[in-house]
Amino acid sequence: MKTYFFLLSLLVSSFVCAQNNHIVNTEDGRRVLLNADFTWEYIDGQSSLTSIKTPLKADTGCNLAPDFKEPALNSKIQAQLKKGRATISHVKAKVAKDNNCTVEDVLLLLVSEQKSKATYQFCANGILVAYKRIGNTIIKKQDLF
């Protein structure tokens, strides 16, 4: 009987200790800390996601210099990615499809590339978008916090 009581008390105490605080984002991009005692508070007062999600003015585009050139990519990595259809041309085609524009409207702004993963920042039709590649999979980059 003592054993069952001990196991029951251990089980109940584990449920009490399992309550954690959670951080969530509101629709306007602010982060909120949800406490285990059903209270909440803002972590930061400013929106952290508005810089990526807000489209720029159509007349200014992405505010690029007139002599802007896309960054050069490592040709060895691009050659290795050709088999898995994950080269920069494939990434640009995906960005163009997701943003309803042509491939010519997609400009590569920033890149951090390795063979196994990469992050890209594009200007697609005047809108800043970020994508990432993990292996041969290309997905839109989303910030959690």
C-alpha positions as MATLAB code, in Angstrom:
seq = 'MKTYFFLLSLLVSSFVCAQNNHIVNTEDGRRVLLNADFTWEYIDGQSSLTSIKTPLKADTGCNLAPDFKEPALNSKIQAQLKKGRATISHVKAKVAKDNNCTVEDVLLLLVSEQKSKATYQFCANGILVAYKRIGNTIIKKQDLF';
ca = [
       0.000    0.000    0.000;
       2.881    2.353    0.773;
       4.354    1.656   -2.644;
       1.139    2.595   -4.449;
       0.789    5.765   -2.399;
       4.409    6.708   -3.176;
       3.943    6.113   -6.904;
       0.694    8.096   -6.913;
       2.301   11.051   -5.125;
       5.272   10.913   -7.514;
       2.918   10.959  -10.501;
       0.924   13.915   -9.173;
       4.064   15.898   -8.360;
       5.417   15.309  -11.870;
       2.257   16.902  -13.319;
       2.691   19.930  -11.106;
       6.335   20.366  -12.142;
       5.524   19.872  -15.823;
       3.782   23.232  -16.155;
       5.963   25.582  -18.172;
       5.811   29.123  -19.395;
       5.221   29.576  -23.121;
       6.257   32.348  -25.491;
       3.860   33.058  -28.349;
       3.569   35.713  -31.068;
       0.522   37.891  -31.542;
      -0.888   38.772  -34.969;
       0.998   42.063  -34.992;
       4.318   40.339  -34.246;
       4.764   41.126  -30.555;
       5.984   38.357  -28.259;
       3.903   37.424  -25.210;
       5.004   35.319  -22.214;
       2.175   33.040  -21.031;
       2.816   31.983  -17.441;
       1.685   28.719  -15.867;
      -0.496   30.662  -13.378;
      -2.672   31.982  -16.269;
      -1.096   35.435  -16.372;
       0.650   37.003  -19.353;
       2.972   39.888  -20.196;
       4.566   41.417  -23.276;
       8.240   40.575  -23.693;
       8.987   43.323  -26.172;
       6.888   46.260  -27.192;
       7.975   46.377  -30.821;
       7.134   44.031  -33.633;
       9.994   41.710  -34.555;
       8.466   40.307  -37.756;
       7.360   43.455  -39.546;
      10.644   43.998  -41.376;
      10.317   40.748  -43.347;
       6.554   40.630  -43.868;
       5.758   44.195  -44.888;
       5.965   44.895  -48.604;
       7.982   47.875  -49.704;
       6.557   50.685  -51.784;
       6.164   49.739  -55.429;
       7.932   52.827  -56.704;
      11.063   52.257  -54.610;
      11.256   48.482  -54.986;
      13.736   47.037  -52.522;
      15.760   50.258  -52.339;
      18.646   48.812  -54.337;
      21.491   50.834  -55.730;
      21.419   51.307  -59.516;
      24.669   49.356  -59.874;
      23.543   46.449  -57.616;
      24.889   43.006  -58.523;
      23.762   39.745  -57.012;
      26.316   38.059  -54.737;
      28.455   35.367  -56.334;
      27.822   31.803  -55.221;
      30.308   28.980  -54.756;
      30.387   27.074  -58.059;
      31.456   23.799  -56.390;
      28.455   23.808  -54.070;
      26.124   24.720  -56.933;
      27.500   21.854  -59.018;
      26.835   19.410  -56.156;
      23.292   20.735  -55.737;
      22.456   20.298  -59.422;
      21.610   16.608  -58.922;
      19.036   17.371  -56.214;
      17.528   20.311  -58.116;
      18.427   22.807  -55.397;
      20.640   25.257  -57.280;
      20.006   28.988  -57.135;
      17.935   28.810  -60.308;
      15.642   26.240  -58.685;
      15.373   28.384  -55.551;
      14.534   31.476  -57.619;
      11.877   29.502  -59.516;
      10.258   28.504  -56.207;
      10.372   32.100  -54.917;
       8.819   33.361  -58.160;
       6.055   30.766  -57.973;
       5.284   31.530  -54.307;
       5.161   35.300  -54.935;
       3.296   35.218  -58.268;
       6.006   36.857  -60.330;
       8.551   35.895  -62.971;
      12.058   34.633  -62.269;
      13.463   37.885  -63.681;
      11.648   39.815  -60.924;
      13.498   37.858  -58.204;
      16.827   39.334  -57.062;
      19.186   37.635  -54.634;
      20.205   40.086  -51.901;
      21.996   38.024  -49.245;
      23.187   34.441  -49.082;
      24.796   32.178  -46.513;
      25.443   28.848  -48.196;
      26.975   25.511  -47.303;
      26.534   22.142  -48.959;
      24.011   20.886  -46.391;
      22.112   24.118  -45.697;
      21.680   27.695  -46.846;
      19.699   30.837  -46.149;
      18.718   33.288  -48.861;
      17.143   36.726  -48.837;
      15.402   37.846  -52.015;
      13.607   40.866  -53.389;
      10.595   39.427  -55.201;
       8.490   42.057  -56.934;
       9.459   44.708  -54.373;
       8.861   42.484  -51.328;
      11.645   41.182  -49.081;
      11.353   37.423  -48.562;
      13.645   34.917  -46.879;
      14.040   31.259  -47.818;
      16.165   28.434  -46.488;
      17.483   25.239  -47.956;
      18.105   22.140  -45.874;
      19.669   19.472  -48.031;
      17.647   19.654  -51.248;
      14.463   20.964  -49.621;
      13.629   24.632  -50.194;
      11.165   26.276  -47.797;
      10.163   29.772  -46.783;
      12.026   30.904  -43.696;
       9.784   31.808  -40.772;
      10.974   33.347  -37.551;
       9.499   31.803  -34.450;
      10.343   34.664  -32.117;
];
